[in-house]
């Protein structure tokens, strides 16, 4: 659950965390203010928790896949 290595990903554009009910705020907090990450999708199994995490981080939904 350590997402800290993603902080140093120089070209991270979108992150999809799917089917991850174990995610908690402290796991995601390390991604706040990532220099290249504009979009994040979180799938914890709880829409309320997903929306809360995205709002706290300030990221938009990634664009739909083509």
Protein Blocks (a to p, Z undefined) as FASTA:
>chain_A
ZZklmmmmmkbfbdcdehilkbcfklmmmmgopaklmbdcddehpaklmmmmmmmnopac
ddddZZ
